[in-house]
Amino acid sequence: MVEVKGVDHLVISVSDMAVSRQFYSGLMTFLGFELMSDGENMVGWRNGVTRLWIAQADAQGLKHPYRKGDPGFHHYAWQLDSRASVDALQTWLKEHNVPIADPAGEYYEDYYAVFFLDPDGMKLEGMHYGKA
């Protein structure tokens, strides 16, 4: 039987590499990721557990901007170590004028999260299980 050990990486296509590189560089640094690779059309970060890549969308992809609700990517959530870290992320988002879709709060019992948007409007999340 095959056993999945975890999610190794996620690649997000972006409409404007320069804008997204700046956004994700700041966010990933804040989240404790290190730059792994920085190319003209693809940038990647890692934290020892997972990797996140952004890649420039091609000409055909640019004709269809991202819309949450279409088939495909809905959102990506980072599990953080505490509710205080979720709050710290929300503070960072506000300081960097990142659109917050849903503010930090308890969305389910023992599930505390903040939801926000990247430059293309893709929904991202920082979350924590538990009361601490």
LUMMAR-69169 format. One record per atom (N, C-alpha, C, O): residue in one letter; atom name; x negated, y negated, z. Coordinates in Angstrom, 2 decimals. Layout:
REM LUMMAR-69169
> code|site|x|y|z
> A|CA|X|Y|Z
...
This chain:
REM LUMMAR-69169
> code|site|x|y|z
> M|N|-0.84|1.19|0.00
> M|CA|0.00|0.00|0.00
> M|C|-0.88|-1.25|0.00
> M|O|-1.91|-1.29|0.68
> V|N|-0.50|-2.24|-0.74
> V|CA|-1.21|-3.52|-0.80
> V|C|-0.88|-4.33|0.44
> V|O|0.27|-4.36|0.88
> E|N|-1.88|-4.99|1.01
> E|CA|-1.67|-5.85|2.19
> E|C|-2.16|-7.25|1.88
> E|O|-3.34|-7.45|1.56
> V|N|-1.28|-8.23|1.98
> V|CA|-1.66|-9.63|1.78
> V|C|-2.29|-10.13|3.07
> V|O|-1.72|-9.96|4.14
> K|N|-3.46|-10.73|2.98
> K|CA|-4.18|-11.26|4.14
> K|C|-3.84|-12.71|4.42
> K|O|-4.10|-13.19|5.52
> G|N|-3.27|-13.41|3.45
> G|CA|-2.94|-14.82|3.62
> G|C|-2.85|-15.49|2.26
> G|O|-3.06|-14.86|1.23
> V|N|-2.52|-16.76|2.28
> V|CA|-2.49|-17.55|1.06
> V|C|-3.88|-18.13|0.87
> V|O|-4.35|-18.90|1.71
> D|N|-4.53|-17.79|-0.22
> D|CA|-5.89|-18.26|-0.46
> D|C|-5.91|-19.70|-0.95
> D|O|-6.69|-20.52|-0.45
> H|N|-5.06|-20.01|-1.93
> H|CA|-5.08|-21.38|-2.44
> H|C|-3.77|-21.72|-3.13
> H|O|-2.98|-20.85|-3.50
> L|N|-3.58|-23.00|-3.29
> L|CA|-2.44|-23.56|-4.00
> L|C|-3.00|-24.61|-4.94
> L|O|-3.89|-25.38|-4.57
> V|N|-2.49|-24.65|-6.17
> V|CA|-2.90|-25.67|-7.14
> V|C|-1.68|-26.50|-7.48
> V|O|-0.63|-25.97|-7.85
> I|N|-1.81|-27.81|-7.36
> I|CA|-0.73|-28.75|-7.66
> I|C|-1.14|-29.57|-8.88
> I|O|-2.19|-30.21|-8.86
> S|N|-0.33|-29.55|-9.92
> S|CA|-0.58|-30.40|-11.08
> S|C|-0.09|-31.81|-10.76
> S|O|0.99|-31.99|-10.20
> V|N|-0.88|-32.80|-11.12
> V|CA|-0.57|-34.20|-10.80
> V|C|-0.53|-35.03|-12.07
> V|O|-1.17|-34.69|-13.07
> S|N|0.23|-36.12|-12.03
> S|CA|0.37|-36.95|-13.23
> S|C|-0.76|-37.95|-13.39
> S|O|-1.09|-38.32|-14.52
> D|N|-1.36|-38.40|-12.30
> D|CA|-2.42|-39.41|-12.35
> D|C|-3.54|-38.97|-11.41
> D|O|-3.45|-39.15|-10.20
> M|N|-4.58|-38.39|-11.99
> M|CA|-5.66|-37.82|-11.18
> M|C|-6.30|-38.85|-10.25
> M|O|-6.60|-38.53|-9.10
> A|N|-6.52|-40.06|-10.72
> A|CA|-7.17|-41.07|-9.87
> A|C|-6.33|-41.38|-8.64
> A|O|-6.85|-41.44|-7.53
> V|N|-5.04|-41.58|-8.83
> V|CA|-4.15|-41.90|-7.70
> V|C|-4.05|-40.71|-6.76
> V|O|-4.16|-40.87|-5.54
> S|N|-3.85|-39.52|-7.31
> S|CA|-3.71|-38.33|-6.47
> S|C|-5.02|-37.97|-5.78
> S|O|-5.01|-37.52|-4.63
> R|N|-6.16|-38.15|-6.45
> R|CA|-7.45|-37.89|-5.82
> R|C|-7.61|-38.75|-4.58
> R|O|-8.04|-38.27|-3.53
> Q|N|-7.26|-40.02|-4.68
> Q|CA|-7.38|-40.92|-3.53
> Q|C|-6.45|-40.48|-2.39
> Q|O|-6.86|-40.41|-1.24
> F|N|-5.19|-40.19|-2.73
> F|CA|-4.22|-39.76|-1.71
> F|C|-4.67|-38.47|-1.04
> F|O|-4.79|-38.41|0.19
> Y|N|-4.92|-37.43|-1.83
> Y|CA|-5.25|-36.13|-1.26
> Y|C|-6.61|-36.14|-0.56
> Y|O|-6.78|-35.43|0.43
> S|N|-7.57|-36.92|-1.04
> S|CA|-8.86|-37.01|-0.34
> S|C|-8.67|-37.50|1.08
> S|O|-9.23|-36.93|2.02
> G|N|-7.88|-38.54|1.26
> G|CA|-7.62|-39.05|2.60
> G|C|-6.84|-38.06|3.44
> G|O|-7.19|-37.81|4.59
> L|N|-5.77|-37.49|2.87
> L|CA|-4.94|-36.55|3.61
> L|C|-5.73|-35.31|4.01
> L|O|-5.67|-34.89|5.16
> M|N|-6.45|-34.73|3.08
> M|CA|-7.16|-33.49|3.38
> M|C|-8.28|-33.73|4.39
> M|O|-8.53|-32.87|5.23
> T|N|-8.94|-34.87|4.33
> T|CA|-9.93|-35.21|5.34
> T|C|-9.27|-35.33|6.71
> T|O|-9.79|-34.81|7.70
> F|N|-8.12|-36.01|6.77
> F|CA|-7.38|-36.14|8.03
> F|C|-7.00|-34.77|8.58
> F|O|-7.05|-34.56|9.79
> L|N|-6.62|-33.84|7.71
> L|CA|-6.20|-32.51|8.14
> L|C|-7.38|-31.57|8.43
> L|O|-7.17|-30.41|8.79
> G|N|-8.60|-32.06|8.27
> G|CA|-9.77|-31.26|8.62
> G|C|-10.31|-30.39|7.50
> G|O|-11.10|-29.48|7.75
> F|N|-9.90|-30.65|6.27
> F|CA|-10.43|-29.91|5.13
> F|C|-11.70|-30.60|4.65
> F|O|-11.89|-31.80|4.85
> E|N|-12.57|-29.83|4.01
> E|CA|-13.77|-30.40|3.39
> E|C|-13.68|-30.27|1.89
> E|O|-13.08|-29.34|1.36
> L|N|-14.29|-31.23|1.21
> L|CA|-14.32|-31.21|-0.25
> L|C|-15.13|-30.01|-0.71
> L|O|-16.25|-29.79|-0.25
> M|N|-14.57|-29.24|-1.61
> M|CA|-15.20|-28.04|-2.11
> M|C|-15.75|-28.27|-3.52
> M|O|-16.84|-27.81|-3.86
> S|N|-14.96|-28.98|-4.33
> S|CA|-15.33|-29.21|-5.72
> S|C|-14.61|-30.46|-6.21
> S|O|-13.43|-30.66|-5.92
> D|N|-15.32|-31.29|-6.95
> D|CA|-14.73|-32.53|-7.46
> D|C|-15.11|-32.71|-8.91
> D|O|-16.20|-33.20|-9.23
> G|N|-14.21|-32.30|-9.80
> G|CA|-14.45|-32.43|-11.23
> G|C|-13.55|-33.50|-11.81
> G|O|-12.72|-34.08|-11.11
> E|N|-13.73|-33.77|-13.07
> E|CA|-12.96|-34.81|-13.73
> E|C|-11.46|-34.52|-13.70
> E|O|-10.65|-35.43|-13.48
> N|N|-11.08|-33.26|-13.92
> N|CA|-9.67|-32.90|-14.02
> N|C|-9.18|-31.95|-12.94
> N|O|-8.06|-31.46|-13.00
> M|N|-10.04|-31.67|-11.93
> M|CA|-9.64|-30.76|-10.87
> M|C|-10.47|-31.05|-9.62
> M|O|-11.69|-31.23|-9.71
> V|N|-9.80|-31.10|-8.47
> V|CA|-10.46|-31.34|-7.19
> V|C|-9.95|-30.31|-6.19
> V|O|-8.75|-30.01|-6.18
> G|N|-10.85|-29.76|-5.36
> G|CA|-10.44|-28.76|-4.38
> G|C|-11.02|-29.01|-3.01
> G|O|-12.13|-29.52|-2.86
> W|N|-10.23|-28.64|-1.99
> W|CA|-10.64|-28.75|-0.58
> W|C|-10.42|-27.41|0.09
> W|O|-9.62|-26.60|-0.37
> R|N|-11.15|-27.17|1.20
> R|CA|-10.97|-25.93|1.97
> R|C|-11.15|-26.23|3.45
> R|O|-11.80|-27.19|3.85
> N|N|-10.54|-25.35|4.26
> N|CA|-10.70|-25.49|5.71
> N|C|-11.14|-24.18|6.35
> N|O|-11.08|-24.05|7.58
> G|N|-11.59|-23.22|5.57
> G|CA|-12.00|-21.93|6.10
> G|C|-10.89|-20.90|6.09
> G|O|-11.15|-19.71|6.24
> V|N|-9.64|-21.33|5.93
> V|CA|-8.50|-20.43|5.90
> V|C|-7.84|-20.47|4.53
> V|O|-7.46|-19.43|3.99
> T|N|-7.70|-21.64|3.98
> T|CA|-7.01|-21.80|2.69
> T|C|-7.67|-22.91|1.89
> T|O|-8.48|-23.67|2.40
> R|N|-7.29|-22.97|0.64
> R|CA|-7.80|-24.01|-0.26
> R|C|-6.61|-24.70|-0.92
> R|O|-5.57|-24.09|-1.15
> L|N|-6.79|-25.97|-1.22
> L|CA|-5.81|-26.74|-1.98
> L|C|-6.54|-27.39|-3.14
> L|O|-7.59|-28.01|-2.96
> W|N|-5.99|-27.24|-4.32
> W|CA|-6.54|-27.85|-5.52
> W|C|-5.49|-28.78|-6.12
> W|O|-4.30|-28.50|-6.05
> I|N|-5.95|-29.87|-6.70
> I|CA|-5.09|-30.68|-7.56
> I|C|-5.72|-30.65|-8.94
> I|O|-6.94|-30.65|-9.09
> A|N|-4.87|-30.63|-9.96
> A|CA|-5.33|-30.58|-11.33
> A|C|-4.52|-31.56|-12.17
> A|O|-3.32|-31.72|-11.95
> Q|N|-5.17|-32.21|-13.10
> Q|CA|-4.49|-33.14|-13.99
> Q|C|-3.50|-32.39|-14.86
> Q|O|-3.86|-31.42|-15.53
> A|N|-2.25|-32.82|-14.86
> A|CA|-1.23|-32.22|-15.74
> A|C|-1.62|-32.46|-17.20
> A|O|-2.23|-33.48|-17.52
> D|N|-1.28|-31.53|-18.05
> D|CA|-1.58|-31.71|-19.47
> D|C|-0.51|-32.60|-20.12
> D|O|0.46|-32.99|-19.48
> A|N|-0.71|-32.91|-21.41
> A|CA|0.18|-33.84|-22.12
> A|C|1.62|-33.35|-22.12
> A|O|2.54|-34.16|-21.94
> Q|N|1.85|-32.06|-22.30
> Q|CA|3.20|-31.51|-22.30
> Q|C|3.82|-31.65|-20.90
> Q|O|4.99|-32.00|-20.78
> G|N|3.04|-31.38|-19.86
> G|CA|3.54|-31.50|-18.50
> G|C|3.91|-32.92|-18.12
> G|O|4.83|-33.14|-17.34
> L|N|3.19|-33.88|-18.67
> L|CA|3.47|-35.28|-18.35
> L|C|4.82|-35.74|-18.90
> L|O|5.35|-36.77|-18.48
> K|N|5.38|-34.98|-19.84
> K|CA|6.70|-35.32|-20.39
> K|C|7.82|-34.96|-19.43
> K|O|8.96|-35.39|-19.62
> H|N|7.50|-34.18|-18.40
> H|CA|8.52|-33.69|-17.46
> H|C|8.06|-33.99|-16.04
> H|O|7.46|-33.13|-15.39
> P|N|8.33|-35.18|-15.54
> P|CA|7.88|-35.50|-14.18
> P|C|8.50|-34.57|-13.15
> P|O|9.57|-34.01|-13.35
> Y|N|7.81|-34.43|-12.05
> Y|CA|8.26|-33.56|-10.96
> Y|C|9.60|-34.03|-10.42
> Y|O|9.84|-35.23|-10.24
> R|N|10.48|-33.07|-10.16
> R|CA|11.75|-33.35|-9.51
> R|C|12.06|-32.19|-8.57
> R|O|12.29|-31.06|-9.01
> K|N|12.07|-32.50|-7.27
> K|CA|12.42|-31.48|-6.29
> K|C|13.82|-30.98|-6.60
> K|O|14.74|-31.78|-6.80
> G|N|13.98|-29.70|-6.65
> G|CA|15.26|-29.11|-7.01
> G|C|15.18|-28.35|-8.32
> G|O|15.98|-27.45|-8.56
> D|N|14.21|-28.71|-9.17
> D|CA|13.98|-27.94|-10.38
> D|C|13.34|-26.60|-10.00
> D|O|12.79|-26.48|-8.91
> P|N|13.39|-25.61|-10.87
> P|CA|12.67|-24.37|-10.58
> P|C|11.19|-24.68|-10.39
> P|O|10.62|-25.53|-11.08
> G|N|10.58|-24.00|-9.45
> G|CA|9.15|-24.19|-9.19
> G|C|8.90|-24.71|-7.79
> G|O|9.69|-24.47|-6.87
> F|N|7.82|-25.39|-7.64
> F|CA|7.33|-25.87|-6.35
> F|C|8.39|-26.71|-5.62
> F|O|8.93|-27.65|-6.20
> H|N|8.67|-26.37|-4.38
> H|CA|9.61|-27.14|-3.56
> H|C|8.85|-27.99|-2.56
> H|O|8.96|-29.22|-2.59
> H|N|8.08|-27.37|-1.67
> H|CA|7.21|-28.12|-0.78
> H|C|6.15|-27.21|-0.18
> H|O|6.27|-25.98|-0.22
> Y|N|5.12|-27.84|0.36
> Y|CA|4.00|-27.13|0.97
> Y|C|3.89|-27.61|2.40
> Y|O|3.90|-28.81|2.66
> A|N|3.78|-26.68|3.35
> A|CA|3.72|-27.03|4.77
> A|C|2.40|-26.57|5.38
> A|O|1.96|-25.43|5.18
> W|N|1.76|-27.48|6.13
> W|CA|0.58|-27.14|6.91
> W|C|1.03|-26.91|8.34
> W|O|1.68|-27.77|8.93
> Q|N|0.69|-25.76|8.91
> Q|CA|0.99|-25.50|10.31
> Q|C|-0.09|-26.17|11.15
> Q|O|-1.27|-25.83|11.04
> L|N|0.32|-27.11|11.99
> L|CA|-0.61|-27.86|12.82
> L|C|-0.64|-27.27|14.23
> L|O|0.21|-26.47|14.59
> D|N|-1.64|-27.68|15.02
> D|CA|-1.88|-27.06|16.32
> D|C|-1.00|-27.56|17.45
> D|O|-0.98|-26.96|18.52
> S|N|-0.27|-28.66|17.25
> S|CA|0.57|-29.19|18.32
> S|C|1.56|-30.21|17.77
> S|O|1.42|-30.70|16.64
> R|N|2.56|-30.51|18.59
> R|CA|3.49|-31.59|18.23
> R|C|2.75|-32.92|18.16
> R|O|3.07|-33.77|17.33
> A|N|1.77|-33.10|19.03
> A|CA|0.98|-34.33|19.02
> A|C|0.26|-34.49|17.68
> A|O|0.10|-35.62|17.20
> S|N|-0.17|-33.39|17.08
> S|CA|-0.83|-33.47|15.77
> S|C|0.17|-33.86|14.68
> S|O|-0.17|-34.59|13.76
> V|N|1.41|-33.36|14.80
> V|CA|2.45|-33.78|13.85
> V|C|2.67|-35.28|13.98
> V|O|2.77|-35.99|12.98
> D|N|2.75|-35.77|15.22
> D|CA|2.92|-37.21|15.44
> D|C|1.73|-38.00|14.91
> D|O|1.90|-39.07|14.33
> A|N|0.53|-37.47|15.11
> A|CA|-0.67|-38.15|14.60
> A|C|-0.65|-38.20|13.08
> A|O|-1.04|-39.21|12.48
> L|N|-0.19|-37.13|12.45
> L|CA|-0.05|-37.13|10.99
> L|C|0.94|-38.20|10.56
> L|O|0.68|-38.94|9.61
> Q|N|2.07|-38.29|11.23
> Q|CA|3.06|-39.31|10.88
> Q|C|2.46|-40.72|11.02
> Q|O|2.71|-41.58|10.18
> T|N|1.68|-40.94|12.05
> T|CA|1.02|-42.23|12.22
> T|C|0.08|-42.51|11.05
> T|O|0.07|-43.61|10.50
> W|N|-0.71|-41.49|10.66
> W|CA|-1.61|-41.65|9.52
> W|C|-0.82|-41.98|8.26
> W|O|-1.21|-42.85|7.48
> L|N|0.28|-41.27|8.05
> L|CA|1.11|-41.50|6.86
> L|C|1.61|-42.94|6.82
> L|O|1.55|-43.60|5.78
> K|N|2.09|-43.43|7.95
> K|CA|2.59|-44.82|8.02
> K|C|1.47|-45.80|7.75
> K|O|1.66|-46.78|7.02
> E|N|0.30|-45.56|8.34
> E|CA|-0.85|-46.46|8.14
> E|C|-1.29|-46.52|6.69
> E|O|-1.86|-47.51|6.25
> H|N|-1.03|-45.45|5.94
> H|CA|-1.44|-45.38|4.54
> H|C|-0.27|-45.54|3.57
> H|O|-0.38|-45.23|2.39
> N|N|0.85|-46.04|4.10
> N|CA|2.04|-46.33|3.29
> N|C|2.53|-45.14|2.46
> N|O|2.98|-45.29|1.33
> V|N|2.42|-43.96|3.05
> V|CA|2.90|-42.74|2.39
> V|C|4.40|-42.63|2.69
> V|O|4.81|-42.75|3.85
> P|N|5.22|-42.41|1.67
> P|CA|6.67|-42.29|1.91
> P|C|6.99|-41.08|2.80
> P|O|6.59|-39.95|2.51
> I|N|7.71|-41.34|3.86
> I|CA|8.15|-40.27|4.77
> I|C|9.58|-39.90|4.38
> I|O|10.48|-40.73|4.43
> A|N|9.77|-38.65|3.99
> A|CA|11.08|-38.17|3.58
> A|C|11.97|-37.89|4.79
> A|O|13.15|-38.25|4.81
> D|N|11.39|-37.26|5.81
> D|CA|12.10|-36.95|7.05
> D|C|11.11|-37.13|8.19
> D|O|10.08|-36.46|8.22
> P|N|11.40|-38.04|9.15
> P|CA|10.44|-38.36|10.21
> P|C|10.22|-37.20|11.17
> P|O|10.99|-36.24|11.22
> A|N|9.14|-37.31|11.93
> A|CA|8.80|-36.29|12.91
> A|C|9.97|-36.05|13.85
> A|O|10.54|-36.98|14.41
> G|N|10.30|-34.78|14.00
> G|CA|11.39|-34.39|14.88
> G|C|11.55|-32.90|14.91
> G|O|10.88|-32.17|14.17
> E|N|12.45|-32.43|15.77
> E|CA|12.72|-31.01|15.88
> E|C|13.84|-30.65|14.90
> E|O|14.99|-31.04|15.08
> Y|N|13.47|-29.92|13.85
> Y|CA|14.42|-29.59|12.80
> Y|C|15.14|-28.27|13.06
> Y|O|16.25|-28.05|12.59
> Y|N|14.50|-27.40|13.80
> Y|CA|15.08|-26.15|14.27
> Y|C|14.56|-25.96|15.68
> Y|O|13.62|-26.64|16.10
> E|N|15.16|-25.05|16.41
> E|CA|14.65|-24.79|17.77
> E|C|13.18|-24.39|17.69
> E|O|12.82|-23.46|16.98
> D|N|12.35|-25.10|18.43
> D|CA|10.90|-24.86|18.47
> D|C|10.20|-25.09|17.13
> D|O|9.14|-24.52|16.88
> Y|N|10.78|-25.92|16.26
> Y|CA|10.17|-26.23|14.96
> Y|C|10.13|-27.74|14.82
> Y|O|11.16|-28.37|14.57
> Y|N|8.96|-28.33|14.97
> Y|CA|8.76|-29.77|14.96
> Y|C|7.97|-30.12|13.70
> Y|O|6.93|-29.51|13.45
> A|N|8.44|-31.08|12.92
> A|CA|7.81|-31.34|11.63
> A|C|8.01|-32.77|11.18
> A|O|8.90|-33.48|11.64
> V|N|7.14|-33.19|10.25
> V|CA|7.31|-34.42|9.49
> V|C|7.19|-34.05|8.02
> V|O|6.31|-33.28|7.64
> F|N|8.07|-34.60|7.18
> F|CA|8.09|-34.34|5.75
> F|C|7.74|-35.63|5.02
> F|O|8.22|-36.71|5.39
> F|N|6.90|-35.53|4.00
> F|CA|6.45|-36.72|3.29
> F|C|6.22|-36.41|1.82
> F|O|6.26|-35.24|1.42
> L|N|5.98|-37.44|1.02
> L|CA|5.87|-37.29|-0.43
> L|C|4.48|-37.67|-0.92
> L|O|3.87|-38.63|-0.45
> D|N|3.99|-36.90|-1.88
> D|CA|2.72|-37.25|-2.51
> D|C|3.01|-38.28|-3.61
> D|O|4.17|-38.63|-3.82
> P|N|1.99|-38.77|-4.33
> P|CA|2.22|-39.80|-5.35
> P|C|3.18|-39.41|-6.46
> P|O|3.77|-40.28|-7.10
> D|N|3.36|-38.10|-6.71
> D|CA|4.31|-37.65|-7.73
> D|C|5.68|-37.35|-7.14
> D|O|6.58|-36.92|-7.87
> G|N|5.85|-37.56|-5.85
> G|CA|7.14|-37.28|-5.22
> G|C|7.28|-35.85|-4.73
> G|O|8.37|-35.45|-4.31
> M|N|6.20|-35.07|-4.77
> M|CA|6.25|-33.70|-4.27
> M|C|6.31|-33.73|-2.74
> M|O|5.57|-34.46|-2.10
> K|N|7.19|-32.94|-2.19
> K|CA|7.40|-32.91|-0.75
> K|C|6.32|-32.07|-0.07
> K|O|6.02|-30.95|-0.49
> L|N|5.75|-32.64|0.98
> L|CA|4.73|-31.99|1.79
> L|C|5.19|-32.04|3.24
> L|O|6.06|-32.84|3.59
> E|N|4.61|-31.20|4.08
> E|CA|5.07|-31.12|5.47
> E|C|3.91|-30.77|6.40
> E|O|3.05|-29.97|6.07
> G|N|3.93|-31.40|7.56
> G|CA|3.09|-30.99|8.68
> G|C|4.04|-30.49|9.75
> G|O|4.99|-31.18|10.10
> M|N|3.80|-29.28|10.28
> M|CA|4.76|-28.70|11.22
> M|C|4.05|-27.95|12.34
> M|O|2.87|-27.61|12.25
> H|N|4.83|-27.69|13.41
> H|CA|4.31|-26.93|14.55
> H|C|5.44|-26.11|15.16
> H|O|6.55|-26.61|15.35
> Y|N|5.15|-24.85|15.47
> Y|CA|6.08|-24.01|16.21
> Y|C|5.80|-24.17|17.70
> Y|O|4.64|-24.15|18.11
> G|N|6.82|-24.34|18.51
> G|CA|6.65|-24.40|19.95
> G|C|6.86|-25.78|20.53
> G|O|7.00|-26.76|19.79
> K|N|6.88|-25.84|21.85
> K|CA|7.17|-27.08|22.57
> K|C|5.92|-27.92|22.82
> K|O|6.02|-29.13|23.03
> A|N|4.76|-27.31|22.81
> A|CA|3.54|-28.05|23.16
> A|C|2.93|-28.75|21.96
> A|O|1.90|-29.41|22.09
